[in-house]
Amino acid sequence: MKNMRLNSIMAGGVLLLGMYGCTPKVQDYSSYVNSFIGTGGHGHTYPGAIVPNGMIQPGPDTRIYQWDACSGYYYADSTINGFSHTHLSGTGCGDYGDVLLMPTVGRQDYHAMGEESQQMAYASAFSHENETAQPGYYSVFLERYKVKAELTATRRAAIHRYTFPKAEDAGFILDLDYSLQRQTNEEMELEVISDTEIRGRKKTVYWAFDQYINFYAKFSKPFTYTLVTDSMALDQGGPLLPTAKALLQFQTGADEQVLVKVGVSAVDMDGARRNVEADIPEWDFDGVRSAARNSWNDYLSKIDIETNDDDQRIMFYTALYHTGVQPNLFTDADGRYLGMDLKPHQGSVENPVYTVFSLWDTFRAYHPLMTIIDPDLNQAFIRSLILKQREGGILPMWELAGNYTGTMIGYHAASIIADAYTKGYRDFDVQDAYKACIRAAEYDTTGILCPPLVLPHLMPQAKYWKNKIGYVPCDKDNESVAKALEYAYDDWCISLLAEALGDGPNREKYAAFAKGYQVYFDASTRFMRGLDSEGNWRTPFNPRSSNHRNDDYCEGTAWQWTWFVPHDVDGLVDLMGGREAFIGKLDSLFIAPSAMEGESVSVDISGLIGQYAHGNEPSHHIAHLYNYVGQPWRTQELVDEVLHTLYFNDPNGLSGNEDCGQMSAWFVLNSMGFYQVCPGKPVYSIGRPLFDKATIHLKGGKTFAIVTHNNSRENKYVQKMVLNGKELNAPFFAHQDMIDGGTLELTMGGEPLK
């Protein structure tokens, strides 16, 4: 199956080179992308027709609820419910799936299928053999209706093209009450404004407590219609739920094409209409498709690789593609956006606001990658975060559609800000950013605009205890160890900013907090453990125990969390008892039995090598720790193992949730041969490159190349490192070395260089 798909992709790539008029001098990078990677397993990606960081994400929905419906699409499914216009990429929680459109032929059935059904009554069977997904384009043949569906998009609008059979009873169902995870529809409005135009709005309550979506749709063919607004129960005798569906009808000739333009806006319906009019004034589907592909080629061209391994090429550019999916544009074509106060604001198209910030995941590798390939965009993200703090009262942890969700832990906006600052990227209000970071680190529930249920998660009491007594007691707050370790790192980031800005007292204060991780280290077990308010270790203790989101850790165990001290590896080495003891403990992580224990083991603990869990983010830096204790060959062989055993050119090609680009950013960086262990320290740790050559095209026209000599599957060990003609004696180089341009040459061999 994998080889068949690869052949199909590569053949399609050759065809598309001709279709889009590319010359030999212009690579069609998009032809290397397999949009289905991560749509199986628990990757939670989707194959929608999107452009980089676009506001709108039109794509197919194959299921409605449960964990693997987070993105709306799951590769193992065989039916499609329709095509909605908002999707999340690789998240562990679900939302969105707004404004579903489904072409129909024959009777338009919309009766309830039951709360447990993954299908709508109007769903159609499909085959992957008749499905195509490429950057900026999606197509599928709907077997039930004999209709070919095609989707493409701009930054703020989508255009659909449907090829119908000859029919007296063709049409569409536009389902406004539909959403992923069966969200609560608090407000809905649906209005037909002409025989070719329809618009609407709704507010849903789910992961984002106050998600507002407005849409405008214009059809190329006039329709008659019926509005369905009666309440409906999903199951007999169940509660009545509001319904808002438009049943559109028309006649079609054989192979007649009907086009639909759709715009969305968080502000209002007029904003959605203006987004369509600004982005897609004509009915030129192929022109929009070509422009979408060109935008992806621009994004993907930031890195060139040389390799003879077709699978690795596809995996690399698919990973790079996934880093371009989110965050998403949140500013309309007229410059308006929805603020964190849930009010419209007049902003600037030139300085847009973005949404969907999965910061607990993305501070680790995604944002560091952005500082390399698009520092201007990363600074725009920072400006968005600062703006959200001004409007909502605090920096987001996990922001979605202008909502604080309170999801996950830490205050990692501080990491993103500090990392950009230390690398010299400061096109944002540094003083405001610094004050916002301090605000996020202090326990203060006042002035925060969020639902009461969100507030304890957004501003947990753990911050109070950290600041009052120097640690987070496990009997006072949940996930105490994980929270405290991340607070120590984030406080270290704040201390960097304080020092840079000449704030001596806060530099000392937060530098002291940065050492807070030491409290949790139990020398008898050499694990980070929960400590109660009386100063006693939590008992019983089992380092393999997991109780998802309800223990001393967060989506992990003591095995994984003990290593989260990226800002002070030397200090962790000392705690462990010195270099040899540290190495011994680190070795044991990768050879310990992978079995987990507990009544509710976190499903996020996946991609296991021993107790190392690559499928979730807390482990992502650990393989590189060997570089800090003089055993770089261990980093090299472990990175090699992860790259070759936990990433595949296959729908089930990710070992865990994609998490808005983090899982893929790890692959992009490590496959080129390096990784940033500690964002905020502008230093890269050298691992094991996959490619004969990787060339990064930097801002200002410079390039940085990683050239790998004697590269092969067997030669996974670095024998020699030369940076711009000077041999390195340690497996590290600085960010400044990269942005100045130059070449890192790595000579490989089959035996470790000890």
Order of alpha helices (4+ residues) and beta strands (2+ residues): alpha-beta-beta-beta-beta-beta-beta-beta-beta-beta-beta-beta-beta-beta-beta-beta-beta-beta-beta-alpha-alpha-beta-alpha-beta-beta-beta-beta-beta-alpha-alpha-alpha-beta-beta-alpha-alpha-alpha-alpha-alpha-alpha-beta-beta-beta-alpha-alpha-alpha-beta-beta-beta-alpha-alpha-beta-beta-beta-beta-beta-beta-beta-alpha-beta
